Amino acid sequence: MTTTVDTTRALDRERGLALLRQMTLIRRFEEKCVQLYSAGTIRGFVHLYIGEEAVAAGAMRALTPDDAVVSTYREHGHALARGIPTRAVMAEMFGKVEGCSGGRGGSMHLFDVGSRFYGGNAIVAGGLPLALGLALADDMRGRDAVTACFFGDGAVAEGEFHETLNLAALWRLPVLFLCENNLYAMGTAIERAQSQTDVALRASSYEMPAWSVDGMDVLAVEDATRAAAEAVRAGGGPHFLELRTYRFRAHSLYDPDRYRTKDEIRQWMQRDPLPAFVERMRAAGSLTDADVTAIEDEVAAEITDAVDYAQSGHEEPVTSLTRWVYSDAGAGT
Amino acid sequence: MNTTYREAIRSALSEALESDDRVFLMGEDVGRYGGCFAVSLGLLEQFGPDRIRDAPLSESAFVGAGVGAAMAGMRPIVEIMTVNFSLLALDQIMNNAATLLHMSGGQCAVPLVLRIPTGGGRQVAAQHSHSLDGWFAHIPGLRVVTPATLEDARGMLATALADPDPVLIFEHASLYPMSGSLDDDAGPVDLDRAAVRRHGTDVSLITYGGTLPMTVEAATTLQDDGIDAEVIDLRTLRPLDEATVLESVSRTHRAVIVDEGWRSGSISAEVSARIIEGAFYELDAPVARVCSAEVPMPYAHQLEQAALPSADRVVAAAREVVGAHG
């Protein structure tokens, strides 16, 4: 089911600059991660968001601070757009105490309960039941909050996706399902994995409104998310957005990317959400070269500061290895 | 007051629901059906469908919903109909409930209670009968408890709900009809300590959950042979109360572990290892174990009985251990 979303709303300069800045921050943050990973400074699995920035930047702007967010292992962009300080996200990459998960989570498990960011979940579809429960709690307590649950197209093949959509619709819970369809579950193309590749159609079979949105168009993402979140907030039950996007880099920094053609990647890069948005703002007369330079300079300074902060952060002593296995530090085995 | 294990749990549920509006019960057929084992019978009428919440057959989704709701400040009690079905929710139990607190650097506590009927002996064959309690005790981040008495059936739930972390309560299905008397003012009990259910001097019989009654029966039989057996009820499989076990074995110098789980890689293996590590020089005989036969549980009565621990097997094992070095 595809619904046209109103993107004719006047592109005001302030909104445009904020979105551009957010997307730029995510892009430059990810590029810095590549450098740091190549230098051996950060380790583990690192899944880059390059190419998908319009989704996080647009969607997060449509949420309120009271809303909850559940994310995936490709969540640097979500975390930054949710407002977790760049310093805390970078320090987590470094495994430092100052990281947003105290160094225990790393790239795939960024948490910030203060901003109701309930983590990067690295089990595909494993976050969906959590989102259901967060929404159930908000609903039972009469809180006016939406739980935004991000996941990829790969999750649609998992049982937890179907169990969760069914229950969310059955109980009319305030969940906004945000499927980032980047066409690949790691190395497996969606048409090689799913008998029905229209994920919005599949969601709509659970009796919930489901729209497909151009995930490379940041304004379309924000408008659609706002409309869906408002409908959820108004008591309309769960809603589903398929955000059609593409990752320009491999699945992770570990991945040789043998399963797709250079041509395909090149074609999608023609639709890079950053230059596309810059052009659009320029055409609307809302952006100058000086604006772009200022944003790039600010973002570069922010990332340099975050790296400095992370580098000078503290390593947790190994004597506290078992802290936070239980809430009570003295719990035994 | 005279009561049953089933009624003791129901009364604990009712009290928890009454005293804390964050508490709700969720699971398959807990409401209109009254619970697969009739534990929650009548609670729907008392507390309504929001708090006695029937869930579809979606173990992963409703257990995960319990985890999410717990993170958001509720105190969910999630019932999984039988232990074999818990495997459908293992992702949520292991990758989320047990892990979130640590992975988030202490931000996401999960005060979730899971109630899981467990165990064999009812001729319901290989997909409804296993004793996987010990498996879950392998997982750091969980607390695993096994009420085997009316006091624990009545008192463990409140303590589990007060715990800031996930607690799995394994209720052995054979215990539900067990009846006896319970103090009118029975209340919360600790979830930390093993209990000495019978004092003795010659051998420590160490067990938990569904095999406690047969172990006590075995101790009575052994008395007729002049063997004075101590019976330890572990009560909590994680964290294990090693001190109580080691103290007992250090007095009796002999140990038999009775465990309905399969022997290989079981909680009985863990208890045995703890004894070897902590009381090796106190032992007068090798540690013995009475466990389930390593087969998927068969349907036929005589085969199932042969697969499960029994009082006779406990008696035989204790006699051998005591006789080993006379």
Interface residues (C-beta under 8 A of the other chain):
Chain A: A68 V70 G99 C100 S101 G102 G103 R104 G105 H109 F111 D112 V113 Y118 G119 N121 I123 G126 L128 P129 L130 A131 L132 G133 L134 A135 L136 A137 D138 M140 R141 G159 E160 E163 T164 N166 L167 L170 R323 W324 V325 Y326 S327 D328 A331 G332 T333
Chain B: F24 D50 A55 P56 S58 S60 A61 F62 V63 G64 A65 G66 V67 G68 A69 A70 M71 A72 G73 M74 P76 D91 Q92 N95 N96 L100 L101 H102 M103 S104 G105 G106 Q107 C108 A109 P140 G141 R143 P164 D165 R238 P239 L240 E242
